[in-house]
Amino acid sequence: MHPPQFTADHPSTDRTPHTYDVIIAGCGPTGAMLAAELRLHDVRVLVVEQETEPASAVRIVGLHIRSLELMAMRGLLERILPHGRQRPASAYFAAIAKPAPKGLDSRYAYLLGIPQPVIERLLEEHAIDLGAQVRRGRAVTGFEQDDEGVTVELADGEQLRSRYLVGCDGGRSTVRKLLGVGFPGEPARTESLMGEMEVGVPQEEIAATVAEIRETHQRFWLRPAGVGVYSVLVPAAGVSDRTEPPTLDDFKHQLRAIAGTDFGVHSPRWLSRFGDAIRLADSYRIGRVLLAGDAAHIHPPIGGQGLNLGVQDAFNLGWKLAARIRGWAPEALLDTYQTERRPVAEAVLDNTRAQTELLSTEPGAQAVRRLLTELMDFDEVNLHLLKKITAIGIRYDFGAGPDLLGRRLPDIDLEQGHLYGLLHRGRGLLLDRTERLTVGGWSDRVDYLADSTAALDVPGVLLRPDGHVAWIGDDQQDLDAHLSRWFGRPAL
């Protein structure tokens, strides 16, 4: 089914008036980030979240380089950094330990470990600070869309009207199911138990035992996660009841089966069970209903890419959806959300498939793992894989042009500071080293900076609000054509 084409987004005159421009189902990192991006453009946003309270499980998630760059673009990074723990950038692929390769062109070349409830709270607060409304204990149970908007029904029977609905409601997305979008892929073949708990033996004993076991068992670890607290991962084989949440005794049983000791684990913070299912939505958009984050794609957590992938979906979608609502979006702009982001998700699913295979204890998989371990000693190989995990290697297809076209621009030095400090408002930016170009009638959507000292080897670049390079050159007529392509008609 192809999404219908719309010519404008104006208030309805013969239907129930729109209460909101966008309703977002789900207030996880993807939903909260999307709400904030929309509010930068004065879009009326309501986020409805089924859970009455934020998640309490203190699991640690990692923000990779590209996500850190995006946070810096919006002035969020300084707010987030004090709550996380920085680790040097290094190879993450299939948990093969290698130092960071040469050639990481980022000011934020590190991994930030941060408790998931904390990053979710900070992003929700950011959205609320910008004017988004958040209602907890509200689940979407139905919706109907027409050519002017979406009527959304909540569990308590309340009906709300919006121009668009976005499902950011996770892998079991109600919005996706009601929309009838297929979610093909592969069911879980293996399952793992993961949690955080205290231990009863010295750190040195744990480190020595784990190092020996991980020579052949990659789906096993005990990693420090705070003072006296460890993150524990063990296979779930032998823990048969998938319908029940795991218990501390389940972890003890699995630890003893593999390591010969349970390390005296006690006082769990949280316990969970997950599989390696991989699925990708057939479509990210049908009409006025869209999907983002885990509602559009799920994959094993290896490499820590899930949260990052969802947040990056939000950055791609936010300004495009806002442009549609504000009335200046080119006709095909909203469709580029799927054409750009779905291939990125496909690539992530593929690299998690590959990494999962490399965790197998089968002799063939172990042989391939040993070979890849050798190859990753070459910086070119190491860098290639690291770019996959951290998303700094993404190049959207904007047509023929220099390699920089379609890629993200690093946080380069400028005469007045750093580039990302100019992107806090979520607008486009023309960076002009010639000092002869202009944004003309697009100045209400695109900022302009003339800086002959900018650390660029091209005369000028046009950046989209998500930091990707939309044009390179020094010809004003060519620039105007690309401003129209991405930012619509100029204002009169």
N, C-alpha and C positions, 0 to 999 in steps of 0.2 A: 504494500500500500504506500503510495507516494503522498507526502504532506501537501496539503492544499497551498496555493499561493495567495498571499495577501498583498494588497496595495497600500494599506495604511492601517494604523492602529489608533482609531479615534473612539471617543466614548460612544457607547450604544445609545440610540435614541428611542428604540422600540422594545427593548428588553430590560430586565432588571439592571440597574446601573452597576458598574464595576466597583466593588468595595476596595479591591486591590489591583495593582498591575500584575503582580506575580505572587502566587502562593507556592511555597516550597515545603514539600513533605520530608521531614527529617532534619534534625538540628545537630548532626555530626559535623566533622570538619568540612566536608564538602558543602552541605547545606548552609552552614554559618558563613563560609567564605563566599559562597555565591550571593547570599543576602547582602554582605558588606559591599561586594563589587557592584551590585545593582544600586545600592544606596548612594554610591559615589556619583551616580547620575540622576539622583532624585526620583528613583522609581519607588512606588509604594509597595512594600514587601511585608508579607506575613509568613513566618515560619511556624509550622505546626509539628510538634514532636510527640510521638506516642508515649514515651517514658515521662513520668512525672518528675523525676529527678535526674540530673546528669549521671553518667556512668561512674561507679565507685571503684571499679577494679583498677588498681594502680599499676597497670601494665605500662612498660616503657615502649614508646614508638620512636622511630628515627626520622628526622627531617633531612632529606638529602640535599645536595647542592642546589638543584634547580628550585626546590621549594624554598630554601633559604633566600635565594635571589628574589623570588616573588614576594616574600615577606619584606625584604629590604625595599623593593619597589613601592610598597604601600606604607612604609614607615613603621612596620610592625615588628621588625627583628629586634630592635632594642627592648621592646616590651616582652619579647619571648625569651631572649637569651638568658636572663637571670634565673629562669626556671628550668633550664636544661643543662646538660653536661656535654661539652664538646669533646669529640674524639677526632684525632687526625684522619684525614681522608686516606683511605686504603682500599684495596680490592675487596669487594664483597661477594664476587661471583661464586656461587655454590660453596660459600664459606671457606674458600681457599685463601689462606692468609698471605698477602703480599703487600709490600709498602706501596705508597701512592706513586703512580707513574709520573714522569715529567710531562709537562704540557697541559696541566690543568689550568685553563684560562679563566679562573674565577677568583674573586675576592673572598669567596665563602667556601673554600675548599676544605670542608670538614663535615662530619656527621654530628647532628645535634640530637642526643637522646633526651626525651622529655616524657613525663608521665602523660598517658593519653587523656585522663580527665582534665589535666592542666591545659593542654593545648586546645581541647574542646571548649573549656571555659573561656580561655583568652580570645578565641575566635568568635564565640557567641557574644562576649562583652564588646568586642570590636564592632560586630554587626549592630548591636543595640545602641552603642555610642553614636553610630552613624544614622540611627533612626529606624532600624528594622524592628518590627514587632515579633515577639516570640511567645507562643502559647504552648505550654507543656501539658501532658495528659490529654492531648487531642490527636486522635488517629483519623486519617483519611479512610473512609469506607466506600466511597463511590464518587463518580464525577461524570458529567456529560459535557461535551464540547460542541460548539457550533462555530460559525464563521466569524463570530465576534468575541468569543471568550469561552470560559470554562466555569461551570457551576460545580462546586466542590461540596460534597457532603461529609460531615464529620460523624464520629461514632455516637455522639449525643443527639444526632438529628439536625444539628445546625447546618444551614446551607450558606455558602459564601460564593461570591462572584468575583472572578479575576480575568485578566486578559490571557494569562498563561499559568500553567501548572508545571512544576518541575519535581520529579521524583528523585530525591536524594535519600531514600529510605532503605538502603542496604540491599544485601544479596537476596533477601526474601521479599523484595519490594512489592508492596501492595499496588502502587501506581503502575508498575510494569505489568503485573498480572492483569489488572483491570483494563489496561490499554491493549492487551492481547498481543504483546510483542514477544516473539520467540526468544528463548534463552538457551540456545544449543551449546554443547560442549561435552566435557567428559566428567562423569561422576567420580567421586573420591575413590582412589584405589588404596591409599594408606591413610591412617589417622594418627594424630599425635596428641599427647597431653602436654599442656604448657601452663605454668603458674609461677608465682613468686612466693617464697617461704623462707623461714629461718632455718639454719643448719646447726648441727651439734658437734661438728668436728672441725679441726683447724683448717684454715685456707690452704696451707701447703699440701695437706693430705688430699683435699678435693682436687687441686690443680694437677697433682701427679696422676691421680686415678683417671681424671677426665682426659688428660692428654693421651694416655695409653689407649683408652677406649675409642677416642675419636680418630685414631689411625684407621679404623675400619667401620665405625658406626658414626655417621655424620648427623643422624637425627637424634643426637644425644648431647646435652650440655648442662653444666651448672656454671652460671656466670654471675659474678657479683652485681647486685642491683641496689646497693645501699649498704649501710653499716649492718653487717650480720645477716643480710638478706640476699638470696640468690634467685635468679631466674632459672627455672628448671624445664628442660624439654626432654621427653622420653617417648618412644613409640607407644601407641595405644593398643597394640596387639595383645590379646589376653584380657583386656578390659571390654567385656562383651556388650554391655547395655548402652547403646548409643543414645537412648532416649533420656537417660539420667545424667545430670552433671557429674563430673569426676569428683572423687573424694581424695583426701590426703592419703588414705590407705591404698588407693589405686596407684598413686605416685610411689609410695614406699614399695609396693609389690614390684612395679616395673624397675625401679632403681636396683632392688636386690637381684632381680632376674638378669640384669645387664652388667651391673658393677659389683655384685656380691655384697653390697652394703646399701643402706638407705640414707647414709650420711647424717642420720639423726634429724631428718627434716621435721619441722613442726611449725605451728603458728602461721598458716598460709594467709597471704594477703588476698589472693584470688587464684582460682583454678579454672581452666578451660580445656576444651577439646576442639580440635579442628582437623579438617581433611584437606586433601589436595585437589579438590574439584576445580575445574576450569570451565568458565562459561562466559559468553559474550552476547550481548543483546543484538538481535537482528537489525534493529533500528534505534537510533538515539532520539528520534523525533517523529511523532505523528500529529500533524496539525499544530495545535497549541499546547501539546503536552510533550515534555522532554524528560530525558533521563540523564543522570550524572552520577559519578562515583560508583560504589558497589552495586547500585541498582542497574548499572549498565555493564559491569564486568566484575567477575570474581576470579581469584587465582590463589595459589598457595602463598603464605606470607614470606617465603624465602626471598631474601634481598630487601625486605622491608619496603616494598614499593606501593602497597595498597593505598595508604593514607595520602601519599604524595601524588599518586595518579589521580585521585579524586579531587584534591585541592587544585591540581593543574587543570582538570576539567572545568572547575568553577572559574578559574581565571580566563580560560578561553571563551566560555559561554557568557560570562557576566556582561561584558561590554557590548557584545553582539545583541543579546536580548534587550539590553537597555536601549541600544540604538534603534531597534525595531519599535520599541514602545515610545521613544521620544520622537519618532517620525522621520529620522534622517537615514536610516539604514538602506543601503543598496538592496535591490530585490533579493539577491542570492546570499546575502551576508549570513543570515541565520543558518542556512544550509551548510555553510563551511564548518560549523561546529562539528557535525558528524564526519564530514569528509576529512577533517584534520585530526580529530581526536580518536575516532574508531581505529584507524591504522596504528596509532600509538598504543592503544590498548592491545591490539593484536600482537604487536611486537613484545609487549610486556608479558602477555600470556605465553608467547613462544620462549622467552628467556627463562620464565619460571618453569616451563616444561623441561627445558634443558638442565636447569639447575637441579630439579627434582630427580631426574635420571642420574645425575652425578652424585646424589646422596645414597644411592642404592648400594647395598653390600655385595651385590652380584659381581663375580670376577670381571666380566666385561665392562661394567660401569666403572669399577675401580681402576681398570687399565686405562680407560679414557680419562678418568680423573687425574691419574698420574701424568698422562701426556699433557693435559691442559695445564697442570701445575708447572710443568717445564716451560710450556709456551708462554705462560704469564710472566716469566722472567724477562721477556721482551717487552719494552715499554709500549710498543705499538699495540700489542695484543692486550696488555693490561689496561691501557688507556681506552681502547675500543670497548672493552667489557664494562669498565667503570662508567663510561658515558652512557651505556645502555641502562645501568642501574640508576644513575643519578639524573637522567633525562636531559643532560646538557648537550647530547648529541642529536636532539630532534631537529629535523629540517622539514618544515611544511612545504608543500609543493605550490609555489606561487608562480610557476612558469620558468622559462629559461632566464638565466642570469648568473652572476657570480655566486660562488659557493656560500657567501654570507647571506644571500637572499633567502628568506624563510627561516633563518636561524635566529636564536636569541642573541642579543648583543650583551656582552659582559658589562660589568659596572665600571666603565672606563673613566679615566681621569679627565676632568674638565677644568677650565680656568677658574670656575667658581665652586669646585668640589668634585663630587662624583655623579655619574649619570643617573643612578637610581633615585637620587634625592629629588629629581625633577619629575618623577612618575607617580608621586603619591596620590594625585587626584584621579588617576585612572583614565587620562586622556592620551591621545596620540602625541607624538613629538617629532618635529623636524629638526634635526641637528645639522647645521649648515656650516661647513668649514670655508666655503667660498664667500660667505657673507653677502651673497647676491640673490638668494632664493627667498621665497615668501610662501606663507600658507594662505594668504588672501582671504577669500570668503569662507574658509574652513576654520577660522580662528576661534570659533565657539566650540570646536571639538578637538583641535590640534594646537598644541603649544609650539613655540618657535624659539630656537636658541642659535645665535650666530657665535661660533667659537672656532677661530682658526687654529687654536692650540689643541683641540680635542685629539685624543690618542686614537686616531683613525687613519687608515691608509686609503680612504675614499673621500671624494669631495663632500658628499652629503648623504644622509640616510633618513628615511621616514620610518618611525617606529609605531607599531600598533600599541594599544594600551596594555597588551600582555608582554611587551618587550621584544616581539619578533620583528625582524627587519622586513618591511613591506616594499621598499624601493631604495635604490642606490643610484647616485648620479649627480649631475650638475645642470640638467636641462629643465627649465621651468615648465615647458609645455608637457614634457613627459611626466614630470612631478604632478602636474594638475590632473593628468589622466589617472594616476595612481591614487591621488587624494579622492577622486570621484569613485574609484573602484572600492576603496575601503571605508570612506567616510561620507558617501552620498553627494548630493548636489550642494554647491556652495550656498551660503546664506545670501539673500539679496541685500 
